[in-house]
Amino acid sequence: MFVKARIKWMFISTFLTSFVVLFSGCWNGRVLIAMEQPYWHAKGGNAALRWPLVRASLAHGYLPSFLIFGAQTDPATGLARALKARHYRAVVVGPLLSVDQGVLLPQSTRFLLVGGSNAIQGNNAIRLVFNRTASFRTAGYAAGLSISAEAGGTVTTTLASRIGVLVSAHPSGTSEELVAFFAGVAQALEGGQPSVRTLSEPVDRNAVKAAIDQMRRDGVEIFLLLSGAPDSWALEDLKSSDGCAVVSNWALSRAFAQQVFLSIETDLVGGVAGFLSGQVSAAGIVNGPVFLIAGAARSIPAAVASQIVP
């Protein structure tokens, strides 16, 4: 009953938004949202993205169309065909697809390339960038404060050994983000630094469990997980070993909430809305929203509570 009512309300609200846009003269044209299935699914797929993107598009005067490519299709060819068949004022292109689109950009169309490279061709190509560095620093600072509070308010460099980083050869974060996390821990714990363990390739479930178990034996209580797909295995292993973690883009599933301390979230819909509303820098960049949300593993230190979404 609740699900049906929610769907009905989303339909009504979208219809009303369309009505206001079309009859207020705020009409900017069509927008095509083209995503490859792995990324679309990873960000929540239809359930989490389609309606919010429809509402964001209509709110800024655009009529949206969706082109979601399956794993076995040729997305570059499919996008080129779609652009030839109909004119779009704007196109949003997913990160896996955006890599190859430098030659497919008609000058009369603005393109938002999610995670596009610095070498993008064409003045009409705009990059959607999520700058997570400050959030990683806040997460490191929060981890250090939490460990200090657990130790009765003591602040020493040795307490940093209770914080550890599990990373793979192909990490899900950048070196700048890792440095920022370290800086946050050091700020809270008099310059103390977490330990780092790198998973060997190929990564399998047993290797992740062995790494988690060894780090727990070494006294690590809060982990920063930067191993990519194996992060989900690590969270499950932390359930049995009584540890917790800082993770990324966890809000969709909210799995293992008791093992999550903080999650660094990127807002795709907010980034698209920024693009459609013209929030583009002189360098051709849209900065997508990034925020921290709390899991249920530990209390959030008061000094950073205002920066965390409960």
LINJOPE-V891917 format. One record per residue. N is the residue number from 1. RES is the residue in one small letter. PSI is psi in radians with two decimals (none if undefined). D_CENTER is the distance of its C-alpha to the mean C-alpha in whole Angstrom. Layout:
((N:RES:PSI:D_CENTER) (N:RES:PSI:D_CENTER))
//
This chain:
((1:m:-0.82:31) (2:f:-0.76:28) (3:v:-0.77:26) (4:k:-0.72:29) (5:a:-0.68:29) (6:r:-0.76:25) (7:i:-0.74:25) (8:k:-0.74:28) (9:w:-0.70:27) (10:m:-0.70:24) (11:f:-0.79:27) (12:i:-0.79:29) (13:s:-0.67:26) (14:t:-0.72:25) (15:f:-0.79:29) (16:l:-0.69:30) (17:t:-0.75:27) (18:s:-0.76:28) (19:f:-0.80:32) (20:v:-0.77:31) (21:v:-0.88:29) (22:l:-0.57:32) (23:f:0.08:35) (24:s:-0.05:34) (25:g:0.02:34) (26:c:1.07:30) (27:w:2.06:30) (28:n:-0.20:28) (29:g:-2.84:28) (30:r:2.58:26) (31:v:2.33:22) (32:l:2.25:21) (33:i:1.88:18) (34:a:2.06:18) (35:m:2.53:15) (36:e:2.54:16) (37:q:-0.71:16) (38:p:-0.76:14) (39:y:-0.78:11) (40:w:-0.80:12) (41:h:-0.73:13) (42:a:-0.53:10) (43:k:0.03:8) (44:g:-0.16:11) (45:g:-2.72:14) (46:n:-0.75:17) (47:a:-0.69:17) (48:a:-0.36:13) (49:l:-0.71:13) (50:r:-0.93:17) (51:w:-0.79:18) (52:p:-0.66:16) (53:l:-0.63:16) (54:v:-0.84:20) (55:r:-0.75:20) (56:a:-0.70:18) (57:s:-0.87:20) (58:l:-0.64:23) (59:a:-0.42:23) (60:h:0.30:23) (61:g:0.40:26) (62:y:2.44:24) (63:l:2.02:25) (64:p:2.57:22) (65:s:2.65:23) (66:f:2.44:21) (67:l:1.72:21) (68:i:2.05:19) (69:f:2.34:20) (70:g:2.96:21) (71:a:-0.46:21) (72:q:0.08:25) (73:t:2.92:25) (74:d:1.68:25) (75:p:-0.62:22) (76:a:-0.79:24) (77:t:-0.72:27) (78:g:-0.70:26) (79:l:-0.75:24) (80:a:-0.70:27) (81:r:-0.73:30) (82:a:-0.67:28) (83:l:-0.51:28) (84:k:-0.59:32) (85:a:-0.51:32) (86:r:2.53:31) (87:h:2.30:30) (88:y:2.38:27) (89:r:-0.56:26) (90:a:2.61:23) (91:v:2.30:20) (92:v:2.17:17) (93:v:2.22:16) (94:g:2.83:13) (95:p:-0.64:12) (96:l:-0.62:15) (97:l:-0.56:17) (98:s:-0.34:17) (99:v:-0.60:18) (100:d:0.29:22) (101:q:0.17:22) (102:g:-0.53:24) (103:v:0.04:27) (104:l:0.41:26) (105:l:1.63:26) (106:p:2.40:29) (107:q:-0.30:30) (108:s:0.00:30) (109:t:2.38:26) (110:r:2.36:23) (111:f:2.30:20) (112:l:2.00:17) (113:l:1.95:15) (114:v:1.97:11) (115:g:0.38:11) (116:g:2.71:15) (117:s:2.93:17) (118:n:-0.25:20) (119:a:0.37:22) (120:i:2.40:22) (121:q:2.53:25) (122:g:2.32:26) (123:n:-0.27:26) (124:n:0.09:25) (125:a:2.12:21) (126:i:2.42:19) (127:r:2.37:15) (128:l:2.05:12) (129:v:2.37:10) (130:f:1.86:8) (131:n:1.75:10) (132:r:0.03:9) (133:t:-0.84:12) (134:a:-0.62:14) (135:s:-0.64:12) (136:f:-0.69:12) (137:r:-0.75:16) (138:t:-0.71:16) (139:a:-0.72:15) (140:g:-0.72:18) (141:y:-0.75:20) (142:a:-0.71:19) (143:a:-0.76:20) (144:g:-0.75:23) (145:l:-0.67:24) (146:s:-0.74:24) (147:i:-0.72:26) (148:s:-0.76:29) (149:a:-0.67:29) (150:e:-0.51:30) (151:a:0.34:32) (152:g:0.39:34) (153:g:0.04:33) (154:t:2.46:34) (155:v:1.81:32) (156:t:2.75:33) (157:t:-0.53:31) (158:t:-0.42:32) (159:l:-0.38:29) (160:a:-0.35:27) (161:s:-0.24:28) (162:r:0.02:26) (163:i:2.31:23) (164:g:2.70:21) (165:v:2.23:19) (166:l:2.04:19) (167:v:2.69:17) (168:s:3.07:18) (169:a:-0.38:20) (170:h:1.33:17) (171:p:2.74:14) (172:s:0.09:10) (173:g:2.93:10) (174:t:2.91:13) (175:s:-0.58:16) (176:e:-0.66:16) (177:e:-0.68:13) (178:l:-0.75:16) (179:v:-0.70:19) (180:a:-0.72:17) (181:f:-0.80:17) (182:f:-0.72:20) (183:a:-0.66:21) (184:g:-0.75:20) (185:v:-0.78:22) (186:a:-0.64:25) (187:q:-0.65:25) (188:a:-0.49:25) (189:l:0.80:28) (190:e:0.74:30) (191:g:0.03:29) (192:g:2.63:28) (193:q:2.41:25) (194:p:2.86:24) (195:s:2.76:25) (196:v:2.34:23) (197:r:2.22:23) (198:t:2.21:22) (199:l:2.37:22) (200:s:2.61:25) (201:e:2.56:24) (202:p:2.56:25) (203:v:2.24:22) (204:d:3.07:24) (205:r:-0.72:24) (206:n:-0.66:27) (207:a:-0.68:26) (208:v:-0.79:23) (209:k:-0.74:25) (210:a:-0.70:27) (211:a:-0.77:25) (212:i:-0.81:24) (213:d:-0.74:27) (214:q:-0.73:29) (215:m:-0.61:26) (216:r:-0.70:27) (217:r:-0.52:31) (218:d:-0.03:30) (219:g:0.11:29) (220:v:2.26:25) (221:e:-0.62:24) (222:i:2.17:21) (223:f:2.52:18) (224:l:2.04:15) (225:l:2.03:14) (226:l:0.67:13) (227:s:0.01:15) (228:g:-2.33:12) (229:a:-0.65:14) (230:p:-0.10:16) (231:d:-0.62:14) (232:s:-0.64:15) (233:w:-0.74:19) (234:a:-0.73:19) (235:l:-0.71:18) (236:e:-0.68:21) (237:d:-0.57:23) (238:l:-0.40:22) (239:k:-0.66:23) (240:s:-0.38:27) (241:s:0.01:27) (242:d:0.75:26) (243:g:-3.12:23) (244:c:3.03:20) (245:a:2.71:16) (246:v:2.23:13) (247:v:-3.07:10) (248:s:2.46:6) (249:n:0.94:5) (250:w:-0.31:8) (251:a:-0.51:9) (252:l:-0.83:10) (253:s:-0.66:13) (254:r:0.54:14) (255:a:2.55:16) (256:f:0.85:18) (257:a:-0.58:17) (258:q:-0.23:20) (259:q:-0.02:19) (260:v:2.16:16) (261:f:-0.99:16) (262:l:2.67:13) (263:s:2.37:9) (264:i:2.01:7) (265:e:2.43:5) (266:t:2.40:3) (267:d:1.65:6) (268:l:-0.79:7) (269:v:-0.72:11) (270:g:-0.65:11) (271:g:-0.74:11) (272:v:-0.73:13) (273:a:-0.69:16) (274:g:-0.70:16) (275:f:-0.84:17) (276:l:-0.44:19) (277:s:0.01:21) (278:g:0.31:22) (279:q:1.17:19) (280:v:2.30:20) (281:s:2.94:21) (282:a:-0.42:24) (283:a:0.07:22) (284:g:0.67:20) (285:i:2.42:17) (286:v:2.17:15) (287:n:1.92:13) (288:g:2.62:10) (289:p:2.45:9) (290:v:2.39:7) (291:f:2.84:9) (292:l:2.36:10) (293:i:2.70:12) (294:a:2.42:15) (295:g:-2.77:16) (296:a:0.23:19) (297:a:-0.75:20) (298:r:2.77:22) (299:s:2.54:23) (300:i:2.20:21) (301:p:2.47:23) (302:a:-0.57:25) (303:a:-0.37:24) (304:v:0.05:20) (305:a:-0.60:20) (306:s:-0.29:20) (307:q:0.03:17) (308:i:2.38:15) (309:v:2.18:15) (310:p:none:17))
//
